[in-house]
Amino acid sequence: MLKEKGQVKFEEKWPYMRPVVLKLLKHEPVSQPEWQELFYSVHLVCLWDEKGPVKIRDHLHEDIVQFIKE
């Protein structure tokens, strides 16, 4: 399947979203541009990736559980 113009996949955005998520878990400062990019990326993934919401949930769950274990 060819990627449509504007279509976004979870795998493309997660590497940029995850560092911000980890900062939040560790109670580290997050800049306004980081917040805005995170929210926009979540929106795009949920809009364009059919399984985006489930992938986000699953990866957040993994990171949260790992954080708790540490």
Backbone as JSON Lines, residues from 0, in Angstrom:
{"i":0,"aa":"M","n":[0.84,-1.18,0.0],"ca":[0.0,0.0,0.0],"c":[0.88,1.24,0.0]}
{"i":1,"aa":"L","n":[0.6,2.16,-0.86],"ca":[1.35,3.41,-0.92],"c":[0.9,4.35,0.19]}
{"i":2,"aa":"K","n":[1.85,5.03,0.75],"ca":[1.55,5.99,1.8],"c":[0.96,7.25,1.17]}
{"i":3,"aa":"E","n":[-0.22,7.62,1.65],"ca":[-0.87,8.82,1.16],"c":[-0.17,10.05,1.71]}
{"i":4,"aa":"K","n":[-0.21,11.12,0.96],"ca":[0.38,12.38,1.42],"c":[-0.31,12.79,2.73]}
{"i":5,"aa":"G","n":[0.5,13.1,3.74],"ca":[-0.05,13.54,5.02],"c":[-0.3,12.41,6.0]}
{"i":6,"aa":"Q","n":[-0.27,11.16,5.53],"ca":[-0.53,10.03,6.41],"c":[0.64,9.85,7.37]}
{"i":7,"aa":"V","n":[0.32,9.6,8.62],"ca":[1.34,9.46,9.66],"c":[1.18,8.11,10.34]}
{"i":8,"aa":"K","n":[2.3,7.45,10.58],"ca":[2.3,6.16,11.27],"c":[2.9,6.32,12.65]}
{"i":9,"aa":"F","n":[2.42,5.52,13.57],"ca":[2.92,5.52,14.95],"c":[4.44,5.37,14.98]}
{"i":10,"aa":"E","n":[4.95,4.43,14.21],"ca":[6.38,4.12,14.22],"c":[7.25,5.31,13.8]}
{"i":11,"aa":"E","n":[6.68,6.23,13.05],"ca":[7.41,7.43,12.64],"c":[7.46,8.47,13.75]}
{"i":12,"aa":"K","n":[6.43,8.53,14.55],"ca":[6.3,9.58,15.56],"c":[6.79,9.15,16.95]}
{"i":13,"aa":"W","n":[6.67,7.87,17.29],"ca":[6.99,7.43,18.64],"c":[8.42,7.78,19.07]}
{"i":14,"aa":"P","n":[9.42,7.64,18.21],"ca":[10.78,8.0,18.64],"c":[10.91,9.46,19.1]}
{"i":15,"aa":"Y","n":[10.03,10.33,18.64],"ca":[10.05,11.74,19.04],"c":[9.13,11.99,20.24]}
{"i":16,"aa":"M","n":[8.09,11.17,20.36],"ca":[7.15,11.32,21.46],"c":[7.7,10.72,22.75]}
{"i":17,"aa":"R","n":[8.37,9.61,22.64],"ca":[8.81,8.86,23.83],"c":[9.72,9.66,24.76]}
{"i":18,"aa":"P","n":[10.7,10.39,24.27],"ca":[11.54,11.16,25.2],"c":[10.74,12.15,26.05]}
{"i":19,"aa":"V","n":[9.71,12.73,25.48],"ca":[8.88,13.67,26.23],"c":[8.06,12.91,27.28]}
{"i":20,"aa":"V","n":[7.53,11.76,26.89],"ca":[6.79,10.92,27.83],"c":[7.69,10.52,29.0]}
{"i":21,"aa":"L","n":[8.92,10.14,28.71],"ca":[9.85,9.75,29.77],"c":[10.18,10.93,30.68]}
{"i":22,"aa":"K","n":[10.3,12.12,30.12],"ca":[10.51,13.31,30.94],"c":[9.35,13.52,31.9]}
{"i":23,"aa":"L","n":[8.15,13.34,31.39],"ca":[6.96,13.51,32.23],"c":[6.94,12.48,33.36]}
{"i":24,"aa":"L","n":[7.27,11.25,33.04],"ca":[7.3,10.21,34.07],"c":[8.32,10.53,35.17]}
{"i":25,"aa":"K","n":[9.42,11.12,34.77],"ca":[10.5,11.43,35.72],"c":[10.35,12.81,36.35]}
{"i":26,"aa":"H","n":[9.23,13.47,36.06],"ca":[8.95,14.81,36.59],"c":[10.03,15.82,36.19]}
{"i":27,"aa":"E","n":[10.52,15.66,34.98],"ca":[11.51,16.61,34.45],"c":[10.77,17.7,33.67]}
{"i":28,"aa":"P","n":[11.39,18.86,33.58],"ca":[10.74,19.96,32.85],"c":[10.5,19.61,31.38]}
{"i":29,"aa":"V","n":[9.36,20.02,30.89],"ca":[9.0,19.86,29.48],"c":[8.66,21.24,28.94]}
{"i":30,"aa":"S","n":[9.3,21.63,27.88],"ca":[9.06,22.96,27.3],"c":[7.71,23.02,26.59]}
{"i":31,"aa":"Q","n":[7.25,24.22,26.38],"ca":[5.99,24.4,25.66],"c":[6.04,23.79,24.26]}
{"i":32,"aa":"P","n":[7.13,24.01,23.5],"ca":[7.19,23.37,22.17],"c":[7.16,21.84,22.25]}
{"i":33,"aa":"E","n":[7.79,21.27,23.27],"ca":[7.74,19.8,23.43],"c":[6.32,19.34,23.7]}
{"i":34,"aa":"W","n":[5.61,20.06,24.59],"ca":[4.21,19.73,24.88],"c":[3.37,19.8,23.61]}
{"i":35,"aa":"Q","n":[3.53,20.9,22.89],"ca":[2.72,21.09,21.69],"c":[3.0,20.01,20.66]}
{"i":36,"aa":"E","n":[4.26,19.67,20.49],"ca":[4.62,18.62,19.52],"c":[4.07,17.27,19.96]}
{"i":37,"aa":"L","n":[4.13,16.99,21.26],"ca":[3.59,15.73,21.77],"c":[2.09,15.63,21.49]}
{"i":38,"aa":"F","n":[1.35,16.66,21.84],"ca":[-0.1,16.63,21.62],"c":[-0.44,16.54,20.14]}
{"i":39,"aa":"Y","n":[0.3,17.28,19.31],"ca":[0.04,17.24,17.88],"c":[0.38,15.86,17.3]}
{"i":40,"aa":"S","n":[1.46,15.27,17.76],"ca":[1.85,13.94,17.28],"c":[0.82,12.9,17.68]}
{"i":41,"aa":"V","n":[0.33,12.98,18.92],"ca":[-0.71,12.05,19.36],"c":[-1.94,12.21,18.47]}
{"i":42,"aa":"H","n":[-2.32,13.44,18.21],"ca":[-3.47,13.71,17.35],"c":[-3.28,13.1,15.96]}
{"i":43,"aa":"L","n":[-2.11,13.34,15.37],"ca":[-1.84,12.82,14.02],"c":[-1.85,11.3,13.98]}
{"i":44,"aa":"V","n":[-1.21,10.68,14.96],"ca":[-1.15,9.21,15.0],"c":[-2.56,8.65,15.15]}
{"i":45,"aa":"C","n":[-3.36,9.24,16.03],"ca":[-4.72,8.74,16.23],"c":[-5.6,8.97,15.0]}
{"i":46,"aa":"L","n":[-5.31,10.02,14.26],"ca":[-6.08,10.34,13.07],"c":[-5.71,9.45,11.88]}
{"i":47,"aa":"W","n":[-4.41,9.21,11.67],"ca":[-3.95,8.56,10.45],"c":[-3.6,7.09,10.58]}
{"i":48,"aa":"D","n":[-3.21,6.65,11.76],"ca":[-2.81,5.25,11.93],"c":[-3.99,4.49,12.53]}
{"i":49,"aa":"E","n":[-4.51,3.56,11.76],"ca":[-5.7,2.82,12.18],"c":[-5.54,2.21,13.57]}
{"i":50,"aa":"K","n":[-4.36,1.73,13.88],"ca":[-4.11,1.11,15.18],"c":[-3.32,2.04,16.1]}
{"i":51,"aa":"G","n":[-3.24,3.31,15.73],"ca":[-2.48,4.29,16.49],"c":[-2.84,4.39,17.96]}
{"i":52,"aa":"P","n":[-4.13,4.55,18.29],"ca":[-4.49,4.67,19.7],"c":[-4.07,3.45,20.54]}
{"i":53,"aa":"V","n":[-4.22,2.27,19.98],"ca":[-3.84,1.05,20.69],"c":[-2.32,0.97,20.84]}
{"i":54,"aa":"K","n":[-1.6,1.35,19.8],"ca":[-0.13,1.33,19.86],"c":[0.37,2.32,20.91]}
{"i":55,"aa":"I","n":[-0.23,3.52,20.95],"ca":[0.16,4.51,21.95],"c":[-0.1,3.96,23.35]}
{"i":56,"aa":"R","n":[-1.29,3.43,23.55],"ca":[-1.63,2.86,24.87],"c":[-0.65,1.78,25.27]}
{"i":57,"aa":"D","n":[-0.36,0.86,24.38],"ca":[0.53,-0.26,24.7],"c":[1.94,0.21,25.03]}
{"i":58,"aa":"H","n":[2.46,1.15,24.27],"ca":[3.82,1.65,24.52],"c":[3.88,2.48,25.8]}
{"i":59,"aa":"L","n":[2.83,3.26,26.07],"ca":[2.77,3.99,27.33],"c":[2.73,3.02,28.5]}
{"i":60,"aa":"H","n":[1.95,1.98,28.37],"ca":[1.85,0.97,29.42],"c":[3.23,0.36,29.71]}
{"i":61,"aa":"E","n":[3.93,0.01,28.66],"ca":[5.28,-0.58,28.82],"c":[6.21,0.38,29.56]}
{"i":62,"aa":"D","n":[6.22,1.64,29.14],"ca":[7.11,2.61,29.77],"c":[6.72,2.89,31.22]}
{"i":63,"aa":"I","n":[5.43,2.96,31.49],"ca":[4.98,3.21,32.87],"c":[5.33,2.03,33.77]}
{"i":64,"aa":"V","n":[5.09,0.82,33.31],"ca":[5.42,-0.36,34.1],"c":[6.93,-0.42,34.35]}
{"i":65,"aa":"Q","n":[7.72,-0.13,33.33],"ca":[9.18,-0.13,33.5],"c":[9.61,0.93,34.49]}
{"i":66,"aa":"F","n":[9.0,2.1,34.41],"ca":[9.32,3.18,35.34],"c":[9.0,2.77,36.78]}
{"i":67,"aa":"I","n":[7.87,2.14,36.98],"ca":[7.46,1.7,38.33],"c":[8.44,0.66,38.85]}
{"i":68,"aa":"K","n":[8.87,-0.26,38.0],"ca":[9.82,-1.29,38.42],"c":[11.16,-0.7,38.84]}
{"i":69,"aa":"E","n":[11.56,0.38,38.2],"ca":[12.85,1.01,38.52],"c":[12.74,1.73,39.84]}
